[in-house]
């Protein structure tokens, strides 16, 4: 039993404070809880305060522990002011009670202790003290934000506590200028935004003065230069590093967001070498030391977690980010380490960098608190979490995985989190240990045909909750998929694919750890080549193949894979599964397809037919049946409209497709019916009845509903559909309710407006790129991790128009002093490699098509605006070309292949740009200025000697 459990049980059972204290001491002696038991006691009581605000019994527990000495006041203050960031603890009476208790203990119980030791642990460095000052200033903001009350004096008690902590700052000689700027900004914000008590204002102003003196003239000059938007007249190394390298979340935030959002693409998280190449190129481009890069990467990773959603229904869900940060990122960092070692970086240097990054991360109490909030919200949405995993710290899980892959030392891991030694094994680790095997072997033994669906679902839920097992799970799936595909073992492959498409997060796990498109290639090869001519039981074989089809359709839709997939030099086209909704004119069918259509139409929609027999299945390739299914239903609906087919026969025909034999064709059938309804309206009266009968049938597979519900809801939001409301056999609200239930949306099925799920009008869709850029800049301003979906932007607007829009937004932002953010965002858009089949390379388009137009426009501007925009252009050009060069080098060295991932080599782009600028320098002052500034930068000219003046 832990101290937290003991405290909770004692409180809820009415145990007196004296008895509780005795039990705590006994537990400490018996279980050797360790030196951190004081923190554990404080956290246990604070956790109860979240549930029982301002409870006097809990105050007695705290007061007795403080007076006894088992809990030091310094530890209590540290844990309290950090926990106060949690919204669940932000009750005015509770916070005031805790503040008053800390103050009274300090003033009445300091015998034998120095003034500072009663409020700050004596072993704390000044850096830790400054971190606590940040915590108490955050508490001060909370106190001013809560409603005033006559029953507590929170502002006064918080102010007294802040004065005490500020008085503990005695030596700031180790504080860097960059750190001083952060603390100075925090303190100035409090001074300017809050009505402080005179005593606190005086102490805080002295603190600000000390920080200003510490920064020195040079640091203040940098800050003033940024505020005045002065031009940078040189382009050396400092420009590449940027003015705010120690607080940058933009570069690594964009990198991580891209790895996760595009995880199934060539340069996403699922691609080992390509992902490492992008990370290596980013490291080289930024010129950051390894410790700085690791710090930025880890801070950006936790920032992504902190700004994620507790719900699991979108790309920014907490579960997805937890799976990436804990389960995938450590392995990418390990691969990055090995790559750097091959090029001269010592293993000890990289480990020292990781240690420094984790130590720096531990000082970000604000970020930790934000992550804790999302973790708790996620638990509220996820009732299936097991008790032994729900309380596991995200940071502890991350450190454990870093230790597991071998990029930090065990002694360092324990020093970061002493409680990690006593942390029990996860459930999967314990179960695998009990069976005497590894997790991978254990999972392989459980994912079999002998397992019941309930047992399999329980196993997948355990895997979901333990990111450390995700890599093993992906390895098992990949091995099985490849083996079963090679041997054409449809029975086992059907079971595996059915398991995967029924558990959505399992697909997310696979997408983070392997190239899931390779599985699609295996599936496409089977679907396109399989036939039942020599199969003993063709009905079972077709049913098994249907699960593979549904799996592939689910993956293609979920990850928006539409372009051809290249594997081992062979091109696999996805049209076979993406175009199943195409309705053919009978004359357009090939002889083989036309013969199959006639045979199947008679078997299904002829009242005199005996139905589907084995001979029919043996003579028709499943691929052909998949391609003609939509046409079969289209012709049946037309025949019903013309009274050549009665309703009973139509219903009988549909029943065949709702069974295991043919239900795998339904996605294309429903989409075809929806398409014809949208384009023919009243001329297609029976199509909607077909949709209703299929979608609302209890036999319709849930995966089919999931794939079709969004399209169905978009159609039902149209006014044209209201014409069908007069039909007595149709109930639009039932279709709506089924779709909403499938998507997990709580919405009144009778509502007419579907704002949450209908596709935006064309005008709003065209505004998406602008909104995406706005959102990215807004996140960067708030020191969040920005994200911009370039591929989706390019689907809404042409590349040149998108780049022109990007320039317009960046020009405005740079005029507001955000030059560094603009540089990093533009570099990401232009130099980050993407799937060439989905998005054209933007660097050549910008340099060849957009830049000449921008230069002409800048030539016509006033001097001030012209100077600022010229500087922005120089910054973007130099940064994008430099990043492109390092990305190219990284891809070549890491992936061991020569390919131009950005369309053209950066040297070729630079050579043409230099020629164009020289040709225009006499007629364009902007071209001349750009050419002069690029040529005067030694660092840039070293990489691109074509710009030598």
Secondary structure by P-SEA (a helix, b strand, c coil): ccaaaaaaaaaaacccaaaaaaaaaaaaaaaccccaaaaaaaaaaaaaaaaccccaaaaaaaaaaaaaccccaaaaaaaaaaaccccccccaaaaaaaaaaaaaaaaccccccccccccccccccaaaaaaaaaaaaaaaaaaaacccccccaaaaaaaaaaaaaaaaccccccccaaaaaaaaaaaaaaaccccccaaaaaaaaaaaaaaaaaacaaaaaaaaaaaaccccccccccccccccccccccaaaaaaaaaaaacccccccccaaaaaaaaaaaaaaacccaaaaaaaaaaaaaaaaaaccccccccccaaaaaaaacccaaaaaaaaaaaaaaacccaaaaaaaaaaaaaaaaaaaaaaaaaaaaaaaaaaaccccccccccccaaaaaaaaaaaaccccaaaaaaaccccccccccaaaaaaaaacccaaaaaaaaccccccaaaaaaaaaaaaacccaaaaaaaaaaaaaaaaaaacaaaaaaaaaaaaaacaaaaaaaaacccaaaaaaaaaaaaacccccccccaaaaaaaaaaaaaaaaaaaaaaccccccccccbbbbcccccccccccccccccaaaaaaaaaaaaaccccccccccaaaaaaccaaaaaaaaaaaaaaaaaaaaaccccaaaaaaaaaaaaccccccaaaaaaaaaaaaaaaccccccaaaaaaaaaaacccccaaaaaacaaaaaaaaaccccccccccccccaaaaaaaaaaaaccccccccccccccccccaaaaaaaaaaaaaaaaaaaaaccbbbbaaaaaaaaccaaaaaaaaaaaaaaaaaacaaaaaaaaaaaacccccccccccccaaaaacccaaaaaaaaaaccaaaaaaaaaaaaaaaaaaaaaaaaaaaaaaaaaccccccccccaaaaaaaaaaaaaacccccaaaaaaaaaaaacaaaaaacccccc
